């Protein structure tokens, strides 16, 4: 199994109980398999018994009796979600993780899709996650631990009836992150990327002609970004195991796999095999020190702010930089250690998502432009923040090629 190839311990989620919606096939099924490998018991909350029951049977056959159970569920109805909760508690005693994988994907122009299609999409892609939050979060809060995962998507024209509610899931997770502060319950969002699942194939078969392309031509546009259902599902499971690192953020399956030390294949790994010269290594280490100093000073500065300002700044950083300042400091330290230990050889497993950190500094520049009215002060602020961004981008240019 792909999940077994990284740094995660097979007991990382031992005795945890996870509800994975829409897990009868595709990404949800692979996420469930990976969660069980990590030690969890899994509830396959699936509407279709023709896929849900075989999925649970397949996981038990592969990974052991009692590791998975199918509960037929229509997540858009309160009665069905209440039934899911009751049966899950009867089987396993509690629920520690909710993974909102279930989705439907109506395609077409906003002006053309029937309002009934929008209603159906709302029911699965937003109403369902809200019902699941209301059903399972109270007991997680009472226990002081739990993980609630929303699932996002990146769309484009002719996907409004789907993407509108997936975008709302991102905001739902961000809202929950703020409301769950200090409870021990973690909420975040993960996007799988472009994955050739049966559901995606059906949606793209509708979508591709709207762009004047065949299905294969449509996939070819993003061929470098396509990942397999197992890779996407393993990323989902890894994100649960690393939930403390990702709380309050919107991440991707690839980002979670990287954090777990899981390679996406030889081609991706080969891209990071270039040996650095001694001068390049020293330059990269110098940039690591500079980036770390900036991050440390920023974190110390936030600590001196009022409670409201401090919480807003911390959440804004986590959202735009991809992880907390504490985890960024650890990531930069790990990269520096890998650079020193490798003597210029491959350091891909220690490579953090530097593009996200650079993106945060670009975000800061936009904020400054909107808030600072004094032209002189604005120019000075932009110059400083741009220097931070330049350090990160220079480091990425050295180590990520």
N, C-alpha and C positions, 0 to 999 in steps of 0.2 A: 504494500500500500504506500502511496506517495507520502502520506502523513508520517510514516515511520522513518523517512529518510532525513529528517531534520533534527533539530536539537530538542524537540519536545519529548518529555518523559511519557511513556505509555500509561502511566498512572496519574497524569496531570489533572484529570477530571474524575478521579476515582470516586465512585459512589454518588456523583452528581446525576441529576435527572434532567434531561433536556427534551423539550417539546419542539419538534421541527415541523412546521406546517408545509404542506405541499411536497412531502418527502417521498412520494410514491415512485418518483423517477428523477432523472437529471441531477441538477445541482443539489437539490434537497436530499436525495437518496445518498449521494456521495458525501454530503456533509454529515448525515446520520452515521454512515459507516465510519468516518474519521472520528467522530465524537465517541463512538463506542470503542475504537482503538485507543483513544485517550483515557478510557476508563469509565465513561458515562453510560447510563441506561438511557435509551431513547424512545420517545413516543412519536410514532409516525402519524401525524395529524393530517389525514388526507381525505378528500371528498370522495374519490373514486376507489371503491374497494378492489377493483380489478388490478390496480397498481399498488395500493397501500398494503394489502395483506401479503402479496408476494414479496414486497420490499422488506417487511419485517421478518418474514421467513428466511429470505436470503441473508440478511444480516445475522440472524441467529445461527444459521447453518455455517456461516463463515467464522463468526466471532464468539459463539457460545449461546446456549439456551438462556432465556431471561434477559437478554441484552436489549431487545427491541420489542415493541408492541404496537399494533395498528389500532387506532381509534378513528372511526369514520367521523369527519368533522366538516361542517360548513362554517368557516370562520366568520362569515358575514352575518350570522344570526346569533343573538344572545343565548337562545336556548341551547344551540349546539355547542357553543363555547362553554357554557355551564356544564353540559354533559361531558365535554372533554376534560374539564377540570376535575369533576367528580370521579371519573374513571381513572384518570392519571393518578390521583391521590389514593384511590383504592388499590391500584397496582403497585405503586412505588412509594407512597407516603408523602411525597412533596414534589415540587417542581423548582429547580434551581436556575434553569435556562429556558428562555423562549427565543426561538429563531424564526423570524417572520419571512420565510422563504416563499410561501404560496403567492401566486400572482396569476392574473389573466392579462392578455395583451391586445386589446382592440386597436386596430390600425385604421388610419384614414384621416382626412382633413377634418378640422374642428367643425366646419360648416356642414359636413356630410354625415357624421356619426350620429346615430339616433340617441336621444337622451336616455333611452333604456340601456344603451351600451355604456354610457357614462355612469349610470346608476350601478350597473353590474361591476364596473371597474372600481368605483368607489367602495362598494361592498367588500371586495376582496383586498384591494390595494391600500385602503386606509381605515375603513370601518373595522375590518377584522383585526388589525394590529391594535386599535384602540380598545376593542372588546377584550383582547388577550391581555393588554396592560391592566385593565380594570379587574380582570379575573385573577391574575397571578402576582401582580406587584405587591398587593397588601401583605401577603404571607412572606414574600421575599423580604420586605421591609421589616416585618416583625422578627425574622430570623437574623437580620443584619447582613444578608449576603444574597447575591443573585445577579444574573446577566440578562438584559433585554436587548435584542439585536434587531434593528430594522434593516431593510435591504433596499438600496437605491439603484438607479439606472441612469445612464447618460443617453438622452435621446435627441431627436431632431424633428424636422417637419413631418407631419402626418402621423405623429405618435402621441398627440395631445391627450387623448382619452386614457392613455396609459401613464405617460410621463408626469402629468399633473399630480397624480396621486402618489407616484413614487417620490416626487420631489417633496410632497407633503410628509412622507415618512421620514425624510431627513430632518425636517423641522420638528416632527414629533419626537425623534430621538434627542435632538438638541434641547427641547423643552423638558423632556424627562431627565436629562443629565442635570439641568439646573434644579429641578424639583427634588431630585434624589441625592443632592449634595449632602454628604455626611451620613447617609443611611447604610452604606456598604453595598448598595445595589448599583450596578453600572449599566449605562445605556450608551449605545453608539450605532453607527450605520456602516454597512459594508456593501460595496458594489461588486458584482462578480466579474464585470467586463463582458466582452463579446464571447459567448459560449454557444457551441452548436448543440443545443438540447432540442428535443422534440417540440417543446413549446416555442422556443426561439425560431426554429425552422418554419413552423406554421405562421408565425407573425411576419417573418421576413419574406415568406412566399407572397403575402399580401402587400408588403411594403415595397419590395424591390421594383415592381412595375410602376409604382408611383414616381420613382426616380428614373424610369426608363431603362432599367437594368434587369438582367436575369438574377436569380438567387446567387449563382456562383460569382457573377460580377460584383454583386453587392458585398459578398464575403471577401472578395479579393481586395476591395478598397481598404479593408482593415486587417488584412491577413497577418500582419506582424503583431497584432494585438489580440488575436484569437487564442483562447486557452481552452483546455478540455473540461468537461464536467467534473472529472476527478480533481483537477487542479483548482477549479473554482470552489468545489465543496471542501477540499482540504484547507483552502484559505479561510472559509467560513469557520471551520472547526478550530483552526489555529487562532483565529481572532477571539474566539470564546476563551481558549486557554490563556490568551494574553490580554484579556479584557481590561485589566488595570492599566495597561499601556495605551489602550485605544479609547478609553472612556471619553464621551462627548465629541468624538471625531466622526468624520466621514472618510472611510478608508476603502481600499480595493483589496480583492483577493490576492493580487500580486504583492501588495504591501505586507499583508499578513504572512504570506509564504516566506517572503524575504526575512521578516522579523523572526520567523521560526527556523530559519536556516535551511529552507527547502528550495532546491533548484528547480527552475522551470524547464530544464533540458540542457543538453550539451551545447547547443548553439548559443543560448543565452549566457551560459557559463563561459564559453570561449571568448565572448565579447569583453570579458574582464581579465583576460590572461596576459595582457601586455606587461612586460617587465618595465618598471620605472627605473630611470637612471638615478644615480646617487643624488644628483642635484635636484631632480624632480621629487624624490622622496623627502629630501630636506625641506623643499618648498612646501610640499603637502603637509608636513608636520608643523611648519611655521604657521600655515593657514589654519590648521586644526587648533593651535594655541590661540590664534586671533579670534576665531569663531567662538571658541569656548569662553574666552574672556568676555566677549560681547554678551553671550547668553547669560553668563553668571552675573554680570552687572545688571542686565535687564531684570533677571529674577529677583535680585536684591532690591532693585528699585521698586518693583511691584509690591514687595513686602512692606514698604514704607507708606503705601497709599492707604486711603480709607477702605473699609471692608467692601463697599459696593464697587469702587474703582478697581480694587485688587481682583475681585471675582470676575469682573468683566474682562480685564486684561488677560487673566489666566485662561479664561474660556476662549477669548478671541485668538490668542496665540495657539492654543491646542487645536482649534478648528482650522486655522489657516496654515499652521506649520506641520500638522499631521500627527503630533504627539506633544506631551507636556514638556516644559522646560527641563524637568528632572530627567526624563527619558532622553531628551536631546543631548544633555550633558553626558549621560552614560554612553549614548551612541557615538558621540565625537571622541570620547575616551577610548572606546572599543576600536574605532577606526585608527586612531593614533597608535594604539598598541599593536594592531595588525600591521600597520605600515612599518613599525620598528622591528617586529618579529619576522616579517616576510622578506626583508632585505630587497624590497622592490617587486617581489613576486605577487601572485594574485591575492587580492584582499576582498573579493566580491562578497563573501559571506558577511563581512563587517560593514558593507557599504550602506549607509542610511539614505533615506529619500531626500537628498539635499535639494532637489528641485522644489520640494514643499517649503523648506526653510527659506530658500531664495524668494519663493512666492509670497511668504509672509512679509518679507521686507518690502517687496513691491506693493503689497497691501498697505503697509504702514505709510508709504509715500503718498498713496491715494488719500488715506485718512488725513495726513498732514495738509494736503492741498485743500481739503474741504474745511479744515478747522482753523488753520493759521491764516490770519488776515494781513499780518505785517509781511510785506514782500521780502524784507531783509532777513527776518527770522525764518521765514519759510525756506528761503534759499539755503540758509545755514543748516536747517533740519534735514532738508532733502539731500544735501551733500553728505551729511553724516550717515543717514540711513542707506544711501546709495553705496557708500563705502562698505557697509556691512553686507549688503547684497553682493557686491563685487567679490568680497572675500569668499562667500559661499559658492558663487558661481565659478570662481577660479579654482577652488578646491574640487568642485565637481568635475570641471574640465580635466583636471589632472588624474583623478582616481576613477572616473566612470567611463573611460574610453579604452 
